[in-house]
Amino acid sequence: MRIMEKEYTLYKGNEVIAEGTIREIAQQTGLKEATIRSYGSPSYQKIAKTDRNHRELVPLDKYTLGRGNKDDRE
């Protein structure tokens, strides 16, 4: 049985930059996988909160299963 990898959306401000697994997003953007993971960390989000163009990594299932969307968070 194959385990499915979690999928994400990477945002820069309100713009979608890429979607897919961490590996796929890294390939699409040319960034390292560790960099992509850091965009989803609470410490990065705390620092980037004041920057309108900060990047944010959001798990797809978090907002696609009827729990709201990116604009509803806050």
N, C-alpha and C positions, 0 to 999 in steps of 0.2 A: 504494500500500500504506500503510495506516494503522499508525503505531507505537503500541502499547499503552502506556499510562502505568502506572508501577509503583503497586501498591496497598499500603496500610499498615493497621495497627491502632494506634490511640492508646489507651494505658492510663494510668490514674491509679491508682497502686498496682497492685492485681490486678484492678481493674475496667476493663472495656472501655468507653471513652468514645465511640469512633467508628471506622468502617472505610471505606476507599476511597482515592482518590487524594489528594494533598496538597490540591488544590482542593476536593474533596468534603468532606474533614475540616474544612477552614476554614469552609465553608458550614454544616456541621452544628454546629460549636462556636461560631461567631461570632468566631473568632480569625483573625489574619492568616496568610497562607501562610508567611511568613518565620518566624513564631512556631512554627508546626507543624514546619517543617523543623528548627528549632533543637532541638526535643525529641529528635531522632535523632542529634544531634551528640555526639561523644565528650567534648567539653568540658562540655556540659550534664550528661551522664550522670555524669561525675566529680564535679561539684558536687552533684548531686541524690542521689547514692548514699546519703547518710545520712538522707534524708527518705522515710519509708514511703509517702507520698502523692505522690511526684514523678510527673511525666508522662514517658512513654516512647513513642517512635515506633518501631514494629517493622515491617520489610518483611514482607508476608504470605508470600511464597515462602520466607523464611528458616525458618519454623516449620511450614509446611504441606506441605513436600515430604519428610517423613520424617526431619527433622533434630532432632526434639524439639519441646518446646513452651515457653511462657514460664516455667513453673515449673522446667524442667530446666536453665535457663541458669546459671549460677553454679557 
